[in-house]
């Protein structure tokens, strides 16, 4: 139960802040937290988790029984742009992209402890 978002146009450093919020949470709790999070990456990550939950539903799992096992934000390609500066020089501006991977797993039922 995976989903991948490639070449998301925001720097990985900013996207990791959002990814850290939902790591280890169940799918309904993660989506509820992302609805109230005031970050630009919250929308695309919520969409990505919803997509992974839909992939899991095709495998026979219920979205309420899943948790975000792993969410990984990697560096994508970097667009290099230039800004004119004083005296005919230029400075480089890096426009960074992110690759985001989400993996869901079923929530394990707690085991009963026996005193044998």
C-alpha positions in Angstrom: 0.0 0.0 0.0 2.2 2.8 -1.4 1.8 6.0 -3.2 4.4 8.3 -4.6 4.4 12.0 -5.4 7.2 13.0 -7.8 8.5 16.5 -8.6 6.4 18.4 -6.0 7.4 22.1 -6.4 8.4 22.8 -2.8 11.7 22.4 -1.1 12.2 19.1 0.8 13.1 20.9 4.0 9.6 22.5 4.2 7.8 19.3 3.2 9.5 17.3 5.9 7.9 19.5 8.5 4.5 18.3 7.4 5.7 14.7 6.9 6.9 14.6 10.5 3.4 15.5 11.8 1.7 12.5 10.2 4.4 9.8 10.6 3.0 6.8 12.7 -0.6 8.1 12.9 -3.6 6.2 11.6 -5.1 7.4 8.3 -8.2 9.2 9.7 -6.1 11.0 12.4 -3.4 12.0 9.9 -6.0 13.4 7.5 -7.7 15.3 10.3 -4.4 16.8 11.4 -3.5 17.8 7.8 -6.9 19.6 7.4 -6.0 22.0 10.2 -2.3 22.3 9.5 -1.3 25.8 8.1 1.4 24.6 5.6 1.2 24.6 1.8 2.4 21.0 1.6 -0.5 19.7 3.8 -2.9 19.5 0.8 -0.8 17.5 -1.5 0.3 15.1 1.3 -3.3 14.6 2.3 -4.1 13.8 -1.3 -1.2 11.3 -1.3 -2.3 9.6 1.8 -5.9 9.3 0.4 -4.4 7.8 -2.7 -2.4 5.2 -0.7 -5.6 4.4 1.3 -7.5 3.9 -2.0 -4.7 1.5 -3.2 -5.1 -0.4 0.1 -8.8 -0.6 -0.3 -8.3 -2.4 -3.6 -6.2 -4.9 -1.7 -9.1 -5.5 0.8 -8.1 -3.3 3.7 -10.3 -0.6 5.3 -8.8 2.9 5.5 -9.7 3.2 9.2 -7.5 0.2 10.0 -4.4 1.6 8.4 -1.6 3.7 9.7 1.2 5.7 8.1 4.1 3.3 8.5 6.6 5.4 6.6 6.6 8.7 4.9 9.8 9.8 3.2 10.7 13.1 1.6 13.6 13.1 -0.8 15.3 15.7 -3.0 14.1 16.0 -6.5 15.6 17.9 -9.4 16.7 21.5 -8.9 15.9 24.2 -11.3 18.7 26.8 -11.6 17.6 30.4 -12.2 19.6 33.6 -12.2 18.9 37.0 -10.7 20.7 40.0 -12.1 22.9 41.7 -9.5 25.1 44.8 -9.3 27.8 45.7 -11.8 26.7 43.1 -14.4 27.0 40.0 -12.2 24.4 37.4 -11.4 23.6 35.2 -8.5 22.0 31.8 -8.7 18.6 30.9 -7.3 17.8 27.2 -6.7 14.2 26.2 -7.2 14.0 22.8 -5.4 11.6 19.9 -5.9 10.6 17.0 -3.7 9.8 13.4 -4.1 7.4 12.1 -1.4 6.7 8.4 -0.7 4.0 7.1 1.6 3.7 3.5 2.8 0.7 2.4 4.8 0.4 -0.8 6.9 -2.5 -2.4 8.9 -2.8 -1.5 12.5 -1.8 -4.5 14.6 -4.4 -5.6 17.1 -3.1 -5.5 20.6 -2.2 -9.0 21.9 -3.7 -10.3 25.1 -1.1 -11.0 27.8 -1.5 -14.4 29.3 -0.2 -15.2 32.8 0.7 -18.9 32.3 
